[in-house]
Amino acid sequence: MTEKFSYYSFYRKSKIMPKIFFFLFFLFFFPISIKALDIYSEHAILYNMNENTVLFEKNAEKKIPIASLTKIMTAIVAIENISDLEEKVPVPKEALEGLAAKNAMVVGLKVGEEVTFRDLLYGVLLPSGADATGTIAYYVSGNEENYVKLMNEKAQELNLSSTHFSDTSGLDDQNNYSSVKDVSILLQYALKNEEFKKIFTSQEYLMSNGTVLKSTLVYYTEKFALDNKYIYGSKTGFTTIAGFCLASIAESNGVEYLLVTAKAPTTNQYPYHFADALKIYEYYGTHYQYQNIYKKEESLYFLDTLYSQEEKYEIKAVEDYSYYLPNDTNLDKISFQYEGIDVVTPFTKKGKIGTLEVYLENTLLKTIEVSYDGTLSLSIIRLFKEIPEIPILIIIVVLSLLYVCFRKKKRKKRYKRKI
């Protein structure tokens, strides 16, 4: 199976690197094994959430059906439009109509049964209940059509250009589509809401009516004995056309990841979407880590000085700095490039004097602002050496003073003689 890495999008934007050099650079500097990341899902995007950078992508911007990943939008719109999540409401018959015929996933709500809005939100995100989404739509907007308008307005607000919704559950429909990139942006936005994040990362919930809800993450990992060491929050999706879809967040060695995959095969109902996610998380958790680039107070660069007792002005790191890199990265390739005033003197004004760029080979990692702190001490000897005109000026000044004194004395003598 072939796949398009994020290197390709970087390549298209690059106007400096020659093509051949660019290929060799990434082949050796970032030795990601394509075979190691050969996944079943046809679409994927992975983020390092610590840096908010894309680590891996595959057909990430293509418009596709996303099945119940739609419910991420359904849930966040509900949270932002419901003032009291503890309010109880009876389940309307409109919310349940046609769900059986559509073979939609349900919580198992009954007409007239009273549940809280919080119950419904857990029902939306954990077991992916379409009866819960229908009930929310009924009470927030009067019907599903009006609620979908809110969902599409939110999509426009978040600049999800490849996204459009036609229902609250993500059933197969030509007007219900998104991309894994758009879903990743949506999920990042939703996770900023503490209520959403709490539900998204829950594995089990007891509804006010006594019903116990379990997340699909628990269902699949237990049923197929998957070794989940990383994923702690997820939302699944499945239809015949969309295949298996998954939006998940994970943690490994202090790094937070967010992954969205779609269109994994559904053969024998084996959870290829979870298998892909665990494979990707395992790969990056094993082959990458934060590596120390420099430590606080470490000398990074030296500037020349003039008229100073110190021959060099030392630029020191003001904080520790680490960067997410492959384990086998050669840190001897770290270099610094300075832009700013070339020479510092005791007379230099305090404040910013330039910038220091930190490179790993030809990749810019960080730009540091460099300031002069006024610590250089004046050296009279160097002042004379480095400004040869000064001794001559001093001699001229001294001779001038002597001459003035001589003239004054001479005038004084003449004055006394006249008297």
N, C-alpha and C positions, 0 to 999 in steps of 0.2 A: 504494500500500500504506500503510495507517495503522499507527501504532505508539504505544505508551504510554511516555512518558518518565518518569524518576524524579521529575519535578516533580509528577506526579499524587499519588504516595505522600506527598510533602512537603505537598501541599495538604490531603490528608485529615487530617494530624496538626496542621495549623495552626489555632490557636484565636484568634489575634490579628488577623491580616490580614483585612480585608474581601475578599470574593471578587473584586470588580472591581479593587481595587488590586493584589491578588496576581497577577491575570492580566496587568495592564499592567506590573507590576514585572518579571516574568520574560520578558515579550515583548521588553522593551527592554534589560534589564540582562544577560540571558543569551541573546543572539540566535542560538541554535542553529537552523540551517536544517533543518526537517523533511525537505525534499526532499533535502538533502545526506546525510541518514542514512536514506534509504529503502532498507532492506535486504531481501534475499530470505528470510532466516531468520525463522521465526515467533516464535522465542524468543531473547532475548539479555540479557546483563548485562555491563557494563564497569566495571572498577575502576581508580582511580588508586591504585596500590599504595604510593606514597610516603606518601599520606595515609590509605589504606584507606577511601576514600570511593567511593560509586557515582556514576558520571558519566552512565550511560545504561542504561535497561532497557526491555524489551519482553516482556510476558507472562512475567516472570521466575519467578513462583512457581507456575505451573501444572504439575501432575503430567503428565509425558510420558515416552515411551520415550527412552532416551538412548544406545542402541546400545553401541558399544565404549568410550564414556566411562566405562562401568562398570569398565573395567580400571584406571582410576586407583585405585579402591578395592581391586581385586584386588592391585595392586602394593604399595600402602602397607601393607596387612595382611600381605603376604608379608615385606616388609622388617622389620616389627616382630616377626615370629614365627620368622625364620630366623637362627640365631646365626652361621653360617659361609656366606657367599655363594660361597666358592670350593669348597665341597664338591661333588663330582661324584655324580650319580645317573643310573641308567638310565631311559629313558622307558618308562613302563608302558603296556600296551595299552589300559587303561581310559581313559587320557587322550586317545586318538585315536578312540575309538568314537563313531560317529554324526556326526562333524564334516563329512564330505563330504556327507552327506544334508542337513545343515542349511546347507550352502553357507557355512560359517564360514571366516574368514581364518585361515591357518596359517603357521607358520614353515617347516614341512616336516620336522619331526622324525620319526624312525623308531623303531619299537618296539625297545627294548634299547639304543638309542644313548645314550652317556654324555655328559652336559652338566653344566655348573655351574649353581647357582641364579642366579648373576649372568647367565649366558647366558639363562636363562629369563626373567628380569626385563626384559632388553633385548628379548627376543622378545615380551613382553607389550606394551610401550609403543611400540616403534618400528614393526614391521610388524603389530602387533595380533594376534598369534597365539593362537588358541584352544587349540592343542596345548600351548602354553607355560603357559597358565592352568590347563589340566587337569592337567598334570604337577605344578605347584606345589601345587594343591589336594590331589592324591593324597599327596604327601609331608608336607605340613603337617598335614592333618586326616584323612587316610585315604580321603576321598572328597569329591566336590564339595558334597554336601549339608551336610556338617559345616563345610566351609570357608565356605559362604554364610552360615552362622550367625555366624561370626566377622565377616563383612562387615556383616551387619545389626546386630550388637552395636556395631561401630565407628560405624555410622550413628547409632545411638541416643546413643552417647557424644558425638558431635559435634552433637547436636540437629538432625539432618537430618530434619525432620518430614515432608517430602514425598518421602521416599526409602525404597525397599524393593528388595532384590535376590532373584532366584530362581536365578541362575546366575553364573558367574565371568566370562562373556564379553559379556553384554548382548544376547543373542538376544531377538527379539520374544516377549514373554510378558506377560500382563495383570498379573502379580505382580512384574514387573521395571520399575520406574519411578523417576523422580526429577524434579527441576526444575533449570533452569539456575542458579538461586540456590543450591540445595543443592550442585550440582556445583562452583560457584565457592568455596563454603565448604570443601568437601572438598579442592579443589586447593590452596587457600591453606594448609590444614593440612599436606598432603603435601609441599609445597615447602619447608617448614621442615626436612624431613629431607634432609640433604646427599646421601645416596645416591640418593634418589628424584629430587632436582633434577638431579643429574648425568646420570641416565638420560633424564629428561624433556627435557633440553636437548641431548641428543646427536643428531647427524644420521646417524651411521654407527657400526657396531660389528662387530668381528671375533670371532665365537664361538670357543670352544676347539676345536670340531670343524672349523674352517676356513670356516664359513658367514659370509658378509658380510650384515649386516642394514642396511637403510636405512629412515629414518623416512618416514612417509607425507607429511610436509611436503616432503621432497626430491622424492618421487615426483610430487606434484601440481604443485609450482612448476616443476619441470623439464618435465614433460609438457605443461603448458599455458602455459609461458613467462610465469609470473606474476612480477611485479617485487616480490620480498619484501625490503623495506628494514627491516622492523621485527621480525617474529616470529623468536624464537630458541628457542622450546620449544613443543611442541604434542602433543595427542593427538586423533586423529580418531575418528569413529564413523559407521557407516552400516548401515541396514537399510531395507527397503522402507517400513516403517511410520514409523520414526524419521526418515527422510530423512538428509541430511548434517548431522553434528554436529561441533563443534570446540571444544576447550578449548585456549587458547593464552596465552602471555605474550610481551610485546614491550617494546621500549625506544625512546623518541624524545626527544631533547633533554634527557636526564637524568631523564625520567619513566618509571617502570615501570608497565606496564599488564597487567591480566589480563582476558581476555574469554572468555565461554562462549556459544556459539550452538547452536541446535538447529532441526531441521525445515526445513532449506534444501532446495529442489527438487533432484531427481537427474536432471533431463532431460539426455540425452546424456552422463551421467556428468560433466558440467562441474562443477568444484569451487566451487559457489556459496558454500559455507561459508568457504573461503579468500578468495574475492572479497569477501565481506561483512567479514571480519576486516581485510583490507588497507584497505578503504574507511573503516572506523571508525578504525583506527589513523592513517591518513593525515589524516582530518578533525581529530582531536584533536591530532595532532602538528603540524599546520599552523595551526590556529585558536586553540590554547591554549598558555600557557607560564606558568612561575613568574615573577611580577612582584614587585619589591621594594616592600614596604609601608613599611618604615622600616629604618634602619641603626643599628648599635651606637653608643651615645652620643648619638644624635639626641634632641633635646628633643621630648617627646610631649605634655606637659601641665604646667600650673603651678598650684600651690596657694597660697592667700593665707597670709601669716604674721603673727604678732604678736610684739612685743618683740624683733624681730630686725633686725640690720643689713641683711639681705637682704629685699627687699620681696616676693619670690616664692620658693617652694620648687619647684625644677625636677625634674620626673620624666623621667628619661632611659631610653632603651632599653638593656637589658643585653646584647642580641645582635641580629644581623641577622635580619630576618623577611621571608620571601617567601610568596606565596600563589598557588595555581594558578587562573588566571583567563583569560577570553577576551582575545585580543590587543588588542581595541579598548576594553577597560574604561577608564573615566575615573577615574583614581586621585585626582582632585581631590575625589571623593565620599567619601574616607576621613575618618572622624571618630572621636573618642574620648569615651567616657562614663565619668566617674569616680564611684565609690561608696565612701564612707569618711568619715573625719573631715574637716571643711571647712577647718580652719585648723591650721597647724603652728607650733609655738613652739620656742625653744631648750630648753624644759623638757619637750617631748614625748618619751615613752619610745621608745627605738630598737625597730625591728621593724615588723611589718606594720601599716599604717594604712588599707588599703583595696584596691580592685581597679580596674583600668582596662580597659574593654572597647573593642576595636577593631572598628569597623563600616565596611562598604562599603555606602553607602545604609542599608538596613534589615537587612542581613545581618551577623550577628555572626561575625567571623573568628577572634577570639582574646580570651582574658581574661588579663590580666597582673596578678600580685600586686605591690602597691606597698608599699614599706617606707621608713621614715624612717631615715636613716643618721647622725643626730646632728651634722650639719655646720653648722647655723645658729648664728650668733654673736649673743650678747646685746647689745642696744642700750639703754643707760640712758635716753637721750633718748626713744626710742619707748616704753620702759617707763613713763616719767612721763606721756607724752602719752596713751597708750592705757589707762592706769589712773589716771584723775584723782584718785582717792582717795589715791594714794601721797604726793603733796606734803603734803596735809592731815595724813596720818598722821605724816609726818616732822616737820612743825611741832609736832604734838601731842607726839611723842616728845621732840623737842628742848626744848620748853617744860617738859615733865615733868622732864627731866634737870636743866634750869636751876633749876627749883623745888626739886628734891631737894637740889641743891648749895647753894642759898640757905638752905634749912632747916638743912643741916648746919653751915654757917658761923655761922648765928645761934645754934645750940645751943653751938657751940664758944666763942663770945664770952661767953655767959652763964656757962659753966663757969669761964672764966678770972676773971670778976668775983667769983664766989663764993670763989675761992681767995684 
